[in-house]
Amino acid sequence: MMTFVLFISFIILLRIGELILSRSNEIWLLQNGAVEYGQKHYPYIVALHVLFIVSLIIEYSTKQTAFFSLFFLVLYLLFLAFKVWVILSLGKFWNTKIYHISDFPLIKNGVYKYVKHPNYLVVIAEIAIIPLVFHLYYTAIAFTILNAIMLSVRVKEENKVLKI
């Protein structure tokens, strides 16, 4: 039980930290003429991620046995390191929302030399792997499907913006 509490607390604090960083970057982006896109679907992304955390807690609390997978924990930590690389590669341009600044070249350094949407690879992995750390299969399956649907909308919107 304590391991899960520590892990879920870490996940929640990490998400809060990401939102704080995103908001800080948002202020900079807006000050530099950024325009926001995808506002219609963004509340659904927020809801999906909040419900994901709630589902983790509910499914864990209803399990008869409580054990975790060291393999999936290490795998999650590797993807977390990859996420840090993504965030560092984008710098002030990293955000949970879609922003575009005219006349700024696309970031093509760091991980973006190799992958077009690396942040979404991390999100896909997190949604699938985080529940598997504690063998929460219902959450893993349900939210992997919901996330795939959401990302199909999100990536289309972002690709339109990248062509501007």
C-alpha positions as CSV (number, residue, x, y, z in Angstrom):
1,M,0.0,0.0,0.0
2,M,2.7,2.5,0.9
3,T,4.6,1.8,-2.3
4,F,1.4,2.7,-4.3
5,V,0.8,5.8,-2.3
6,L,4.4,7.0,-2.9
7,F,4.2,6.1,-6.6
8,I,0.8,7.8,-7.2
9,S,1.9,10.8,-5.2
10,F,5.0,11.1,-7.4
11,I,2.9,10.8,-10.5
12,I,0.5,13.6,-9.3
13,L,3.4,15.9,-8.2
14,L,5.0,15.3,-11.6
15,R,1.8,16.2,-13.4
16,I,1.4,19.4,-11.3
17,G,5.0,20.3,-12.0
18,E,4.4,19.8,-15.7
19,L,1.4,22.0,-15.6
20,I,3.4,24.7,-13.8
21,L,6.1,24.5,-16.4
22,S,3.5,24.6,-19.2
23,R,1.9,27.7,-17.7
24,S,5.2,29.4,-17.4
25,N,6.1,28.6,-21.0
26,E,2.6,29.7,-22.0
27,I,3.2,33.1,-20.6
28,W,6.4,33.4,-22.6
29,L,4.8,32.1,-25.7
30,L,1.9,34.6,-25.5
31,Q,4.4,37.4,-24.9
32,N,6.2,36.4,-28.1
33,G,3.1,36.4,-30.2
34,A,2.0,32.8,-30.0
35,V,-1.5,31.8,-31.1
36,E,-3.3,28.9,-29.4
37,Y,-4.9,26.1,-31.4
38,G,-6.9,23.1,-30.4
39,Q,-8.8,24.8,-27.6
40,K,-12.0,22.6,-28.2
41,H,-10.3,19.3,-27.4
42,Y,-8.0,20.5,-24.6
43,P,-10.6,20.1,-21.8
44,Y,-11.0,16.5,-22.9
45,I,-7.3,15.9,-22.6
46,V,-7.3,17.3,-19.1
47,A,-10.4,15.2,-18.2
48,L,-8.7,12.1,-19.6
49,H,-5.6,12.6,-17.5
50,V,-7.5,13.4,-14.3
51,L,-9.8,10.4,-14.7
52,F,-6.7,8.3,-15.4
53,I,-5.3,9.1,-12.0
54,V,-8.7,8.5,-10.4
55,S,-9.0,5.1,-12.2
56,L,-5.5,4.1,-11.0
57,I,-6.6,4.8,-7.4
58,I,-10.0,3.1,-7.7
59,E,-8.7,0.0,-9.4
60,Y,-5.8,-0.3,-7.0
61,S,-8.1,0.1,-4.0
62,T,-10.3,-2.7,-5.2
63,K,-7.6,-5.3,-5.8
64,Q,-7.2,-8.2,-3.5
65,T,-3.5,-8.4,-3.7
66,A,-1.1,-5.5,-3.9
67,F,2.3,-6.0,-5.6
68,F,4.3,-4.2,-8.2
69,S,6.4,-4.9,-11.2
70,L,10.0,-3.8,-11.0
71,F,10.3,-4.3,-14.8
72,F,7.4,-1.8,-15.5
73,L,8.7,0.6,-12.9
74,V,12.1,0.7,-14.6
75,L,10.5,1.0,-18.0
76,Y,8.4,3.9,-16.8
77,L,11.5,5.6,-15.4
78,L,13.3,5.2,-18.8
79,F,10.3,6.9,-20.5
80,L,10.4,9.6,-17.9
81,A,14.0,10.3,-18.8
82,F,13.0,10.4,-22.5
83,K,10.3,12.9,-21.5
84,V,12.9,15.1,-19.9
85,W,14.9,15.0,-23.1
86,V,11.7,16.0,-25.0
87,I,11.1,18.9,-22.7
88,L,14.7,20.1,-22.8
89,S,14.7,19.8,-26.6
90,L,11.7,22.2,-26.9
91,G,12.7,24.5,-24.0
92,K,10.2,27.4,-23.8
93,F,8.2,25.9,-26.6
94,W,7.2,22.8,-24.6
95,N,3.5,23.0,-23.6
96,T,0.5,20.9,-22.9
97,K,-1.4,23.1,-25.3
98,I,-0.8,23.8,-29.0
99,Y,0.8,27.1,-29.7
100,H,2.4,28.5,-32.8
101,I,4.6,31.6,-33.3
102,S,4.8,32.8,-36.8
103,D,8.3,33.2,-38.2
104,F,9.9,30.9,-35.6
105,P,11.5,27.8,-37.2
106,L,10.4,24.4,-36.0
107,I,12.6,22.8,-33.3
108,K,14.8,20.2,-35.1
109,N,17.4,19.6,-32.4
110,G,17.6,17.0,-29.6
111,V,15.1,14.2,-29.9
112,Y,13.3,16.2,-32.7
113,K,16.1,15.3,-35.1
114,Y,14.8,11.8,-35.0
115,V,11.1,11.8,-34.1
116,K,8.3,14.1,-35.2
117,H,6.0,13.8,-32.1
118,P,8.2,12.3,-29.4
119,N,6.1,13.8,-26.6
120,Y,3.1,11.7,-27.7
121,L,5.2,8.6,-27.7
122,V,5.9,9.3,-24.0
123,V,2.2,9.9,-23.3
124,I,1.3,6.7,-25.0
125,A,3.9,4.8,-23.0
126,E,2.9,6.5,-19.7
127,I,-0.8,5.7,-20.1
128,A,0.0,2.1,-20.8
129,I,2.9,1.5,-18.4
130,I,2.0,3.4,-15.3
131,P,-1.0,1.1,-14.5
132,L,1.1,-2.0,-15.3
133,V,3.6,-1.1,-12.5
134,F,0.8,-2.3,-10.2
135,H,-0.9,-4.8,-12.5
136,L,-3.9,-2.5,-13.0
137,Y,-5.0,-4.0,-16.3
138,Y,-8.4,-2.5,-16.6
139,T,-7.0,1.0,-16.4
140,A,-4.2,0.2,-18.8
141,I,-6.5,-1.1,-21.4
142,A,-9.4,1.4,-21.1
143,F,-7.1,4.5,-21.0
144,T,-4.8,3.2,-23.7
145,I,-7.9,3.1,-26.0
146,L,-9.3,6.4,-24.8
147,N,-5.8,8.0,-25.2
148,A,-5.5,6.7,-28.7
149,I,-8.8,8.3,-29.7
150,M,-7.8,11.6,-28.0
151,L,-4.3,11.6,-29.7
152,S,-5.8,10.9,-33.1
153,V,-7.7,14.3,-32.7
154,R,-4.7,16.0,-31.1
155,V,-2.0,15.0,-33.6
156,K,-4.2,16.0,-36.6
157,E,-4.7,19.4,-35.0
158,E,-1.0,19.8,-34.3
159,N,0.0,18.7,-37.8
160,K,-2.3,21.3,-39.3
161,V,-0.6,24.0,-37.1
162,L,2.9,22.7,-38.0
163,K,2.1,23.4,-41.7
164,I,1.3,27.1,-41.0
